[in-house]
Amino acid sequence: MKGKLIRVCVVANDAAETMRDFNDLFGVEFYGPFDDEHVKLKVALPRSGGMEVSSPTAADDPIGFSQYLAANGEGIKGIALRVDNIQEAMDELKSKGVEIGVYFEHNLMKECIIPPQPKTHNIEVALNEFPDEDPVGQAVARDMGIDLYA
């Protein structure tokens, strides 16, 4: 497996406020934020800048953002790597003793969240597979009904 770093995930108390602050301070542009109901998060995806901002919408979100915020406060939660074949990557990582977490799909994008663990040096890693013509931010934004040209 060969992964390419595509974004950094920031966990925040308020995704919309954080998105506005990073746009104002650094010129980072986002799609969203939108409610990603199956993982119970409000998510702003990178239009530019390679940064995703997420905030939990429920205390029992399956990725553990609520627990992370309670224990650590706001900050960098993890990274996302693009892979050519997510199933092969997950199988390879499982064979190396890595615990695989939540898997889901948005439009043409597939994503697997690997929870922080000793094998990943306690960094959460998201694996993403998507075609070149449909980058991750666009795929998810379209799936959530966001007008990409607004």
Backbone hydrogen bonds in HBPLUS format (Angstrom, degrees):
<---DONOR---> <-ACCEPTOR-->    atom                        ^
c    i                          cat <-CA-CA->   ^        H-A-AA   ^      H-
h    n   atom  resd res      DA  || num        DHA   H-A  angle D-A-AA Bond
n    s   type  num  typ     dist DA aas  dist angle  dist       angle   num
A0004-LYS N   A0082-ARG O   3.00 MM  78  5.05 148.6  2.11 132.0 141.9     1
A0082-ARG N   A0004-LYS O   2.75 MM  78  5.05 163.3  1.78 141.7 144.0     2
A0006-ILE N   A0080-ALA O   2.92 MM  74  5.75 172.1  1.92 153.8 154.7     3
A0080-ALA N   A0007-ARG O   2.87 MM  73  5.25 148.3  1.97 159.1 154.0     4
A0008-VAL N   A0050-GLY O   2.93 MM  42  6.43 146.6  2.04 151.3 158.3     5
A0052-GLU N   A0008-VAL O   2.87 MM  44  6.16 166.3  1.89 157.6 161.5     6
A0009-CYS N   A0078-GLY O   2.85 MM  69  5.21 176.1  1.85 142.8 144.2     7
A0077-LYS N   A0009-CYS O   2.72 MM  68  5.55 163.8  1.75 154.6 160.4     8
A0078-GLY N   A0009-CYS O   3.43 MM  69  5.21 157.7  2.49 132.3 134.6     9
A0010-VAL N   A0052-GLU O   2.78 MM  42  6.05 170.6  1.78 163.8 166.3    10
A0054-SER N   A0010-VAL O   2.92 MM  44  6.31 160.6  1.96 165.5 171.7    11
A0011-VAL N   A0075-GLY O   2.85 MM  64  5.60 160.0  1.89 170.4 164.8    12
A0075-GLY N   A0011-VAL O   3.12 MM  64  5.60 159.1  2.17 150.2 155.2    13
A0012-ALA N   A0054-SER O   2.84 MM  42  6.04 157.1  1.89 157.1 161.4    14
A0018-THR N   A0014-ASP O   3.01 MM   4  6.21 167.2  2.03 157.6 161.6    15
A0019-MET N   A0015-ALA O   2.84 MM   4  5.92 158.3  1.89 148.9 155.2    16
A0020-ARG N   A0016-ALA O   3.00 MM   4  6.24 161.8  2.04 147.6 152.0    17
A0021-ASP N   A0017-GLU O   2.90 MM   4  6.16 160.3  1.94 151.1 156.8    18
A0022-PHE N   A0018-THR O   2.93 MM   4  6.15 166.8  1.95 155.9 158.4    19
A0023-ASN N   A0019-MET O   2.99 MM   4  6.14 146.8  2.10 145.0 154.5    20
A0024-ASP N   A0020-ARG O   2.85 MM   4  6.04 163.8  1.88 152.3 156.8    21
A0025-LEU N   A0021-ASP O   2.79 MM   4  5.91 167.8  1.80 155.9 159.6    22
A0026-PHE N   A0022-PHE O   2.93 MM   4  5.42 154.5  1.99 128.6 137.0    23
A0028-VAL N   A0022-PHE O   3.43 MM   6  5.82 158.2  2.49 127.0 121.7    24
A0027-GLY N   A0023-ASN O   2.88 MM   4  4.32 137.6  2.06 116.4 123.2    25
A0047-ARG N   A0029-GLU O   2.74 MM  18  5.09 164.4  1.76 133.9 133.1    26
A0048-SER N   A0029-GLU O   3.08 MM  19  5.21 148.0  2.19 142.7 134.3    27
A0031-TYR N   A0045-LEU O   2.72 MM  14  5.10 153.2  1.79 145.1 154.5    28
A0045-LEU N   A0031-TYR O   2.95 MM  14  5.10 143.3  2.09 144.5 150.9    29
A0034-PHE N   A0043-VAL O   2.86 MM   9  5.40 149.2  1.95 138.6 143.9    30
A0043-VAL N   A0034-PHE O   2.83 MM   9  5.40 161.5  1.86 156.2 157.5    31
A0036-ASP N   A0041-LEU O   2.75 MM   5  5.29 169.3  1.76 168.1 171.1    32
A0039-VAL N   A0036-ASP O   3.19 MM   3  5.95 151.5  2.28 119.9 127.1    33
A0040-LYS N   A0036-ASP O   2.96 MM   4  5.88 108.5  2.49 137.9 154.6    34
A0041-LEU N   A0036-ASP O   3.28 MM   5  5.29 165.2  2.30 130.2 133.4    35
A0040-LYS N   A0037-GLU O   3.19 MM   3  4.63 150.4  2.28  90.7  99.6    36
A0057-THR N   A0040-LYS O   2.91 MM  17  5.31 167.2  1.93 131.9 130.4    37
A0042-LYS N   A0055-SER O   2.74 MM  13  5.25 161.8  1.78 158.3 164.6    38
A0055-SER N   A0042-LYS O   2.89 MM  13  5.25 149.7  1.98 146.2 155.7    39
A0044-ALA N   A0053-VAL O   2.78 MM   9  5.10 158.6  1.82 156.5 162.8    40
A0053-VAL N   A0044-ALA O   2.92 MM   9  5.10 164.0  1.95 149.1 154.4    41
A0064-GLY N   A0061-ASP O   3.19 MM   3  5.63 149.7  2.29 111.9 120.2    42
A0068-TYR N   A0064-GLY O   2.99 MM   4  6.18 155.3  2.05 146.8 154.5    43
A0069-LEU N   A0065-PHE O   2.87 MM   4  6.09 166.9  1.89 156.6 158.7    44
A0070-ALA N   A0066-SER O   3.03 MM   4  6.24 161.4  2.06 148.3 153.5    45
A0071-ALA N   A0067-GLN O   3.01 MM   4  6.17 152.3  2.09 146.2 153.3    46
A0072-ASN N   A0068-TYR O   2.74 MM   4  5.72 159.0  1.78 158.9 165.1    47
A0073-GLY N   A0069-LEU O   2.84 MM   4  4.37 145.2  1.96 117.1 126.0    48
A0079-ILE N   A0124-GLU O   3.02 MM  45  6.51 152.9  2.10 158.4 160.5    49
A0126-ALA N   A0079-ILE O   2.83 MM  47  6.22 160.4  1.87 152.3 159.0    50
A0081-LEU N   A0126-ALA O   2.74 MM  45  6.13 161.9  1.77 172.0 175.7    51
A0128-ASN N   A0081-LEU O   2.79 MM  47  6.04 152.1  1.87 159.8 162.5    52
A0083-VAL N   A0128-ASN O   2.77 MM  45  5.95 160.9  1.81 160.2 163.4    53
A0089-ALA N   A0085-ASN O   3.02 MM   4  6.25 158.7  2.07 151.4 158.2    54
A0090-MET N   A0086-ILE O   2.83 MM   4  6.04 161.0  1.86 152.2 156.7    55
A0091-ASP N   A0087-GLN O   2.93 MM   4  6.12 162.1  1.96 149.6 154.8    56
A0092-GLU N   A0088-GLU O   2.90 MM   4  6.07 159.3  1.94 148.6 154.3    57
A0093-LEU N   A0089-ALA O   2.95 MM   4  6.14 163.4  1.98 150.4 154.9    58
A0094-LYS N   A0090-MET O   2.89 MM   4  6.07 160.5  1.93 150.9 156.4    59
A0095-SER N   A0091-ASP O   3.02 MM   4  6.22 154.7  2.08 144.8 151.4    60
A0096-LYS N   A0093-LEU O   2.98 MM   3  5.02 139.9  2.15  98.4 110.6    61
A0098-VAL N   A0093-LEU O   2.98 MM   5  5.30 164.5  2.00 145.5 141.9    62
A0097-GLY N   A0094-LYS O   2.96 MM   3  5.11 161.0  2.00 111.9 114.1    63
A0101-GLY N   A0113-ILE O   2.94 MM  12  5.24 129.0  2.21 138.4 153.6    64
A0113-ILE N   A0102-VAL O   2.73 MM  11  5.22 163.8  1.76 158.5 164.3    65
A0104-PHE N   A0111-GLU O   2.89 MM   7  5.48 160.4  1.93 159.2 164.4    66
A0111-GLU N   A0104-PHE O   2.85 MM   7  5.48 162.6  1.88 176.3 172.4    67
A0106-HIS N   A0109-MET O   2.80 MM   3  5.14 163.4  1.83 153.8 159.6    68
A0109-MET N   A0106-HIS O   2.73 MM   3  5.14 155.8  1.79 149.1 144.6    69
A0110-LYS N   A0129-GLU O   2.90 MM  19  5.16 162.9  1.93 151.4 157.2    70
A0129-GLU N   A0110-LYS O   2.96 MM  19  5.16 154.9  2.02 143.2 148.8    71
A0112-CYS N   A0127-LEU O   2.99 MM  15  5.16 150.7  2.07 143.0 150.9    72
A0127-LEU N   A0112-CYS O   2.79 MM  15  5.16 161.7  1.83 153.2 158.4    73
A0114-ILE N   A0125-VAL O   2.72 MM  11  5.09 164.6  1.74 155.7 160.5    74
A0125-VAL N   A0114-ILE O   3.05 MM  11  5.09 158.2  2.10 144.8 150.2    75
A0120-THR N   A0117-GLN O   2.95 MM   3  5.47 139.0  2.12 116.1 127.0    76
A0122-ASN N   A0117-GLN O   2.85 MM   5  4.53 169.2  1.86 135.4 132.8    77
A0121-HIS N   A0118-PRO O   3.02 MM   3  4.82 161.5  2.06 107.9 110.3    78
A0123-ILE N   A0120-THR O   3.16 MM   3  5.51 144.9  2.29 107.2 115.8    79
A0134-ASP N   A0131-PRO O   2.99 MM   3  5.44 164.0  2.02 117.9 122.8    80
A0138-GLN N   A0135-PRO O   3.04 MM   3  5.45 116.0  2.47 109.0 123.8    81
A0139-ALA N   A0135-PRO O   2.88 MM   4  6.09 162.8  1.91 160.1 165.9    82
A0140-VAL N   A0136-VAL O   3.06 MM   4  6.19 174.6  2.06 159.1 159.3    83
A0141-ALA N   A0137-GLY O   2.98 MM   4  5.96 158.3  2.03 141.2 148.3    84
A0142-ARG N   A0138-GLN O   2.89 MM   4  5.96 166.1  1.91 151.2 154.6    85
A0143-ASP N   A0139-ALA O   3.08 MM   4  6.23 156.7  2.13 141.2 148.1    86
A0144-MET N   A0140-VAL O   2.95 MM   4  6.20 137.5  2.13 146.6 158.0    87
A0144-MET N   A0141-ALA O   3.13 MM   3  5.11 129.0  2.40  94.5 107.9    88
A0146-ILE N   A0141-ALA O   2.93 MM   5  5.23 166.5  1.95 152.0 147.5    89
A0145-GLY N   A0142-ARG O   2.97 MM   3  5.04 160.7  2.01 106.5 111.9    90
A0150-ALA N   A0147-ASP O   3.34 MM   3  5.53 169.2  2.36 112.1 112.4    91
